Amino acid sequence: MPAMQPSIAHRQRESGDRRFQNRRKRSKHNNPHQAIAIESVAKLTANLVLSLFAASALVQLLPYHRSVQAKLQEIQGEVKLTQGRVDRAKAEFNRNFDPTQANTIMQEQSNRIAPNQRPVVWIENEN
């Protein structure tokens, strides 16, 4: 049996496929930095978009931050006023329950005087 040789059409198809494969290989190797460049551009674009979103969020948060700071200052002022009232109330409370001040407070709040004191009565001169 004679060895079969491939037909001319079959040989042309195979050689055509090889040429196409070689072209595909060459196109990949023609510009080896193209993939890196595309990746870098994609990363830059993504970072730029994220930066724009972050800047937009900051711009929207600034008025809110200012209003919160104004409210905080107002509340701190009220706290200072209230703290003054609380300090005065504490001092009065401590004075009212101080045993050494009991006689003085009793005299202030009533007309009674200590037994060891004499009442002083001022009399106007009729001259």
MARFI-171817 format. One record per atom (N, C-alpha, C, O): x, y, z negated; residue in one letter. Coordinates in steps of 0.1 Angstrom, whole numbers. Each point is the difference from the previous one (the first is absolute). Layout:
residues N
<<X,Y,Z>,"A">
...
***
This chain:
residues 127
<<8,-11,0>,"M">
<<-8,11,0>,"M">
<<9,12,0>,"M">
<<9,1,-8>,"M">
<<-12,8,17>,"P">
<<9,12,1>,"P">
<<-4,9,-12>,"P">
<<-11,1,-4>,"P">
<<21,6,0>,"A">
<<-2,10,-11>,"A">
<<-8,11,5>,"A">
<<2,5,11>,"A">
<<-12,-1,-19>,"M">
<<-9,10,4>,"M">
<<6,14,-3>,"M">
<<5,2,-11>,"M">
<<-5,6,21>,"Q">
<<5,13,-2>,"Q">
<<-12,10,-1>,"Q">
<<-10,-2,7>,"Q">
<<11,11,-16>,"P">
<<-11,9,-1>,"P">
<<-2,8,12>,"P">
<<9,3,8>,"P">
<<-22,1,-6>,"S">
<<-3,7,13>,"S">
<<5,14,-2>,"S">
<<3,5,-11>,"S">
<<-2,2,22>,"I">
<<5,14,1>,"I">
<<-9,9,-8>,"I">
<<5,9,-7>,"I">
<<-18,-11,7>,"A">
<<-9,9,-7>,"A">
<<2,-2,-15>,"A">
<<-1,10,-8>,"A">
<<3,-22,4>,"H">
<<2,-3,-14>,"H">
<<13,7,-5>,"H">
<<1,5,-11>,"H">
<<10,-6,20>,"R">
<<12,6,-4>,"R">
<<-1,15,-1>,"R">
<<6,7,-9>,"R">
<<-14,-1,18>,"Q">
<<-2,15,0>,"Q">
<<-8,4,-13>,"Q">
<<3,10,-6>,"Q">
<<-12,-18,3>,"R">
<<-8,3,-12>,"R">
<<9,0,-13>,"R">
<<-1,8,-8>,"R">
<<9,-18,7>,"E">
<<9,-2,-11>,"E">
<<10,12,0>,"E">
<<2,6,-11>,"E">
<<4,-3,22>,"S">
<<9,11,0>,"S">
<<-7,13,-2>,"S">
<<6,9,-6>,"S">
<<-19,-7,10>,"G">
<<-7,12,-3>,"G">
<<-3,1,-15>,"G">
<<1,11,-6>,"G">
<<-4,-22,0>,"D">
<<-2,0,-15>,"D">
<<12,4,-7>,"D">
<<0,7,-10>,"D">
<<12,-12,15>,"R">
<<12,3,-7>,"R">
<<3,15,2>,"R">
<<5,6,-10>,"R">
<<-7,-1,21>,"R">
<<2,15,2>,"R">
<<-9,8,-9>,"R">
<<5,10,-6>,"R">
<<-17,-14,5>,"F">
<<-9,7,-9>,"F">
<<5,-1,-15>,"F">
<<-1,10,-7>,"F">
<<5,-21,3>,"Q">
<<5,-2,-13>,"Q">
<<13,8,-2>,"Q">
<<2,6,-11>,"Q">
<<6,-6,21>,"N">
<<12,8,-1>,"N">
<<-3,15,-1>,"N">
<<6,8,-8>,"N">
<<-16,-3,15>,"R">
<<-4,14,0>,"R">
<<-5,3,-14>,"R">
<<3,11,-6>,"R">
<<-11,-20,0>,"R">
<<-6,2,-13>,"R">
<<12,1,-10>,"R">
<<-1,8,-9>,"R">
<<10,-17,10>,"K">
<<12,0,-9>,"K">
<<8,13,2>,"K">
<<4,6,-10>,"K">
<<-3,-2,22>,"R">
<<8,13,3>,"R">
<<-7,12,-6>,"R">
<<6,9,-5>,"R">
<<-20,-9,7>,"S">
<<-7,12,-5>,"S">
<<1,1,-15>,"S">
<<0,11,-6>,"S">
<<0,-22,-1>,"K">
<<2,0,-15>,"K">
<<14,5,-3>,"K">
<<1,7,-10>,"K">
<<9,-10,18>,"H">
<<13,3,-4>,"H">
<<5,13,7>,"H">
<<11,5,-4>,"H">
<<-19,1,13>,"N">
<<4,12,6>,"N">
<<1,12,-10>,"N">
<<9,7,0>,"N">
<<-19,-7,-9>,"N">
<<0,11,-10>,"N">
<<-2,-6,-14>,"N">
<<-11,-1,-5>,"N">
<<22,-4,-1>,"P">
<<-1,-7,-13>,"P">
<<-5,9,-12>,"P">
<<-4,-5,-10>,"P">
<<6,18,12>,"H">
<<-4,10,-11>,"H">
<<-14,4,1>,"H">
<<-5,8,-8>,"H">
<<-2,-12,18>,"Q">
<<-14,4,2>,"Q">
<<-9,-4,-11>,"Q">
<<-8,7,-5>,"Q">
<<10,-19,0>,"A">
<<-8,-6,-11>,"A">
<<2,8,-12>,"A">
<<-9,3,-8>,"A">
<<22,0,5>,"I">
<<3,8,-12>,"I">
<<-6,14,1>,"I">
<<-5,5,-10>,"I">
<<6,1,22>,"A">
<<-6,13,2>,"A">
<<-15,0,-2>,"A">
<<-5,9,-7>,"A">
<<-2,-19,12>,"I">
<<-14,-1,-1>,"I">
<<-4,-1,-15>,"I">
<<-9,6,-5>,"I">
<<17,-15,-2>,"E">
<<-3,-2,-14>,"E">
<<3,13,-8>,"E">
<<-8,3,-9>,"E">
<<18,4,12>,"S">
<<3,13,-7>,"S">
<<-11,10,2>,"S">
<<-4,7,-9>,"S">
<<0,-6,22>,"V">
<<-11,9,3>,"V">
<<-13,-3,-8>,"V">
<<-7,8,-5>,"V">
<<4,-21,5>,"A">
<<-12,-5,-8>,"A">
<<1,4,-15>,"A">
<<-9,4,-6>,"A">
<<21,-7,1>,"K">
<<2,4,-14>,"K">
<<-1,15,-3>,"K">
<<-6,4,-9>,"K">
<<12,3,18>,"L">
<<-1,15,-2>,"L">
<<-14,5,1>,"L">
<<-4,8,-7>,"L">
<<-3,-14,17>,"T">
<<-15,4,2>,"T">
<<-8,-4,-13>,"T">
<<-7,8,-5>,"T">
<<10,-20,0>,"A">
<<-8,-4,-12>,"A">
<<4,9,-12>,"A">
<<-9,4,-7>,"A">
<<22,-1,5>,"N">
<<4,9,-11>,"N">
<<-6,14,2>,"N">
<<-3,7,-10>,"N">
<<3,-2,22>,"L">
<<-6,13,3>,"L">
<<-15,1,-4>,"L">
<<-4,9,-6>,"L">
<<-3,-20,10>,"V">
<<-14,0,-3>,"V">
<<-2,-1,-15>,"V">
<<-9,7,-6>,"V">
<<17,-15,-1>,"L">
<<-1,-1,-15>,"L">
<<3,13,-6>,"L">
<<-6,4,-10>,"L">
<<16,3,15>,"S">
<<4,13,-5>,"S">
<<-11,10,2>,"S">
<<-3,8,-9>,"S">
<<-3,-8,20>,"L">
<<-12,9,2>,"L">
<<-11,-3,-9>,"L">
<<-6,10,-5>,"L">
<<3,-22,2>,"F">
<<-11,-4,-9>,"F">
<<4,5,-14>,"F">
<<-8,5,-7>,"F">
<<21,-7,3>,"A">
<<4,4,-13>,"A">
<<-1,15,-2>,"A">
<<-4,6,-10>,"A">
<<8,2,20>,"A">
<<0,14,0>,"A">
<<-15,5,-1>,"A">
<<-3,9,-7>,"A">
<<-5,-16,15>,"S">
<<-15,4,0>,"S">
<<-5,-3,-14>,"S">
<<-8,9,-5>,"S">
<<11,-20,-1>,"A">
<<-5,-3,-14>,"A">
<<5,11,-10>,"A">
<<-7,4,-9>,"A">
<<20,0,10>,"L">
<<5,10,-9>,"L">
<<-7,13,2>,"L">
<<-3,7,-10>,"L">
<<0,-3,22>,"V">
<<-7,13,3>,"V">
<<-14,-1,-6>,"V">
<<-5,10,-6>,"V">
<<-1,-21,6>,"Q">
<<-14,-1,-6>,"Q">
<<1,-1,-15>,"Q">
<<-10,4,-6>,"Q">
<<21,-9,0>,"L">
<<1,-1,-14>,"L">
<<4,13,-7>,"L">
<<-3,2,-12>,"L">
<<9,7,19>,"L">
<<5,12,-6>,"L">
<<-11,9,-6>,"L">
<<1,4,-12>,"L">
<<-12,-2,19>,"P">
<<-11,8,-7>,"P">
<<-6,-7,-12>,"P">
<<-3,6,-10>,"P">
<<2,-19,10>,"Y">
<<-5,-8,-11>,"Y">
<<10,2,-12>,"Y">
<<-5,2,-11>,"Y">
<<18,-3,14>,"H">
<<10,1,-10>,"H">
<<-1,14,-7>,"H">
<<1,1,-12>,"H">
<<-3,9,20>,"R">
<<-1,14,-5>,"R">
<<-12,1,-9>,"R">
<<1,6,-11>,"R">
<<-12,-11,15>,"S">
<<-12,1,-8>,"S">
<<1,-8,-13>,"S">
<<-5,5,-11>,"S">
<<12,-16,11>,"V">
<<2,-8,-12>,"V">
<<9,7,-9>,"V">
<<-2,0,-13>,"V">
<<13,7,18>,"Q">
<<9,8,-8>,"Q">
<<-8,11,-7>,"Q">
<<3,3,-11>,"Q">
<<-12,4,19>,"A">
<<-7,11,-6>,"A">
<<-9,-5,-12>,"A">
<<-1,6,-10>,"A">
<<-6,-17,12>,"K">
<<-8,-6,-10>,"K">
<<8,-4,-12>,"K">
<<-4,2,-12>,"K">
<<16,-7,14>,"L">
<<9,-4,-11>,"L">
<<4,12,-8>,"L">
<<0,-1,-12>,"L">
<<4,12,19>,"Q">
<<4,12,-7>,"Q">
<<-12,5,-9>,"Q">
<<2,5,-11>,"Q">
<<-14,-5,17>,"E">
<<-12,4,-7>,"E">
<<-2,-8,-13>,"E">
<<-3,5,-11>,"E">
<<4,-18,13>,"I">
<<-2,-10,-12>,"I">
<<11,2,-10>,"I">
<<-3,0,-12>,"I">
<<15,3,16>,"Q">
<<11,2,-9>,"Q">
<<-2,13,-8>,"Q">
<<3,0,-12>,"Q">
<<-9,10,18>,"G">
<<-3,12,-7>,"G">
<<-11,-2,-11>,"G">
<<1,5,-11>,"G">
<<-11,-13,15>,"E">
<<-11,-4,-10>,"E">
<<6,-8,-11>,"E">
<<-4,1,-11>,"E">
<<13,-10,14>,"V">
<<6,-8,-10>,"V">
<<8,9,-10>,"V">
<<-1,-3,-12>,"V">
<<8,13,17>,"K">
<<7,9,-9>,"K">
<<-9,7,-10>,"K">
<<2,1,-12>,"K">
<<-14,4,18>,"L">
<<-10,7,-9>,"L">
<<-5,-10,-10>,"L">
<<-2,4,-12>,"L">
<<-2,-16,16>,"T">
<<-5,-10,-9>,"T">
<<10,-4,-10>,"T">
<<-4,-2,-12>,"T">
<<16,1,16>,"Q">
<<11,-4,-10>,"Q">
<<1,11,-11>,"Q">
<<2,-3,-12>,"Q">
<<-3,16,16>,"G">
<<0,10,-10>,"G">
<<-12,-1,-10>,"G">
<<2,1,-12>,"G">
<<-14,-4,17>,"R">
<<-11,-2,-9>,"R">
<<2,-12,-9>,"R">
<<-4,0,-12>,"R">
<<9,-11,18>,"V">
<<3,-12,-8>,"V">
<<10,3,-11>,"V">
<<-2,-5,-11>,"V">
<<12,12,14>,"D">
<<10,4,-10>,"D">
<<-6,8,-12>,"D">
<<3,-3,-11>,"D">
<<-11,13,15>,"R">
<<-7,8,-10>,"R">
<<-9,-9,-9>,"R">
<<0,1,-12>,"R">
<<-7,-10,19>,"A">
<<-10,-9,-8>,"A">
<<8,-9,-9>,"A">
<<-4,-3,-11>,"A">
<<15,-2,16>,"K">
<<9,-9,-9>,"K">
<<5,8,-12>,"K">
<<0,-5,-11>,"K">
<<5,17,13>,"A">
<<5,8,-11>,"A">
<<-11,3,-10>,"A">
<<2,-2,-12>,"A">
<<-14,5,17>,"E">
<<-11,3,-9>,"E">
<<-4,-13,-8>,"E">
<<-3,0,-12>,"E">
<<3,-11,19>,"F">
<<-4,-13,-6>,"F">
<<10,-3,-11>,"F">
<<-3,-4,-11>,"F">
<<16,5,14>,"N">
<<10,-3,-10>,"N">
<<-1,9,-12>,"N">
<<2,-4,-11>,"N">
<<-5,17,14>,"R">
<<-1,10,-11>,"R">
<<-12,-4,-9>,"R">
<<0,1,-12>,"R">
<<-12,-5,19>,"N">
<<-12,-3,-8>,"N">
<<2,-13,-9>,"N">
<<-6,0,-10>,"N">
<<14,-9,14>,"F">
<<2,-12,-7>,"F">
<<13,0,-8>,"F">
<<4,-11,-5>,"F">
<<3,22,4>,"D">
<<12,1,-8>,"D">
<<-4,3,-15>,"D">
<<-7,10,-3>,"D">
<<11,-19,-6>,"P">
<<-5,2,-14>,"P">
<<6,13,-6>,"P">
<<-7,6,-9>,"P">
<<18,-1,13>,"T">
<<5,12,-5>,"T">
<<-8,12,4>,"T">
<<1,11,-6>,"T">
<<-8,-12,17>,"Q">
<<-8,11,5>,"Q">
<<-15,0,-4>,"Q">
<<-8,8,3>,"Q">
<<5,-18,-11>,"A">
<<-14,-2,-4>,"A">
<<-6,12,-7>,"A">
<<-11,4,4>,"A">
<<18,1,-14>,"N">
<<-6,12,-7>,"N">
<<-1,12,9>,"N">
<<-11,7,0>,"N">
<<20,-5,9>,"T">
<<0,12,9>,"T">
<<-12,-1,9>,"T">
<<-7,9,3>,"T">
<<5,-21,3>,"I">
<<-11,-3,9>,"I">
<<-13,2,-7>,"I">
<<-10,5,6>,"I">
<<9,-10,-18>,"M">
<<-13,1,-8>,"M">
<<-3,15,-2>,"M">
<<-12,3,1>,"M">
<<22,5,-4>,"Q">
<<-3,14,-2>,"Q">
<<-4,7,13>,"Q">
<<-8,9,0>,"Q">
<<14,-13,11>,"E">
<<-3,6,13>,"E">
<<-15,-3,4>,"E">
<<-7,8,5>,"E">
<<3,-21,-8>,"Q">
<<-13,-4,5>,"Q">
<<-11,2,-9>,"Q">
<<-12,-1,3>,"Q">
<<14,5,-16>,"S">
<<-10,3,-9>,"S">
<<4,12,-9>,"S">
<<11,5,1>,"S">
<<-20,-1,-9>,"N">
<<3,11,-9>,"N">
<<6,-4,-13>,"N">
<<2,8,-9>,"N">
<<0,-21,7>,"R">
<<6,-5,-12>,"R">
<<15,4,-1>,"R">
<<7,1,10>,"R">
<<-3,0,-22>,"I">
<<15,3,-2>,"I">
<<5,-11,-10>,"I">
<<-7,-6,-7>,"I">
<<20,5,7>,"A">
<<6,-9,-9>,"A">
<<-2,4,-14>,"A">
<<-1,12,-3>,"A">
<<0,-21,-7>,"P">
<<-3,4,-14>,"P">
<<11,8,-6>,"P">
<<-2,8,-9>,"P">
<<14,-9,14>,"N">
<<11,8,-6>,"N">
<<2,13,7>,"N">
<<9,8,-4>,"N">
<<-18,-4,12>,"Q">
<<0,14,7>,"Q">
<<-11,8,-6>,"Q">
<<-11,-5,-3>,"Q">
<<13,18,3>,"R">
<<-10,9,-4>,"R">
<<-5,8,12>,"R">
<<8,3,9>,"R">
<<-21,-2,-8>,"P">
<<-5,8,11>,"P">
<<3,15,-1>,"P">
<<0,5,-11>,"P">
<<4,1,22>,"V">
<<3,14,1>,"V">
<<-12,7,6>,"V">
<<-4,-4,11>,"V">
<<-1,14,-18>,"V">
<<-12,7,6>,"V">
<<5,15,1>,"V">
<<4,6,-9>,"V">
<<-5,-1,21>,"W">
<<4,14,2>,"W">
<<-12,9,-2>,"W">
<<-11,-3,4>,"W">
<<14,13,-11>,"I">
<<-11,10,-3>,"I">
<<5,14,6>,"I">
<<11,4,-2>,"I">
<<-20,1,9>,"E">
<<3,13,6>,"E">
<<-2,12,-10>,"E">
<<-9,-1,-9>,"E">
<<17,10,10>,"N">
<<-1,12,-9>,"N">
<<-11,9,5>,"N">
<<-2,1,12>,"N">
<<-6,4,-22>,"E">
<<-11,8,4>,"E">
<<4,15,1>,"E">
<<-9,8,1>,"E">
<<20,-5,-3>,"N">
<<5,14,0>,"N">
<<-1,6,13>,"N">
<<4,12,2>,"N">
***
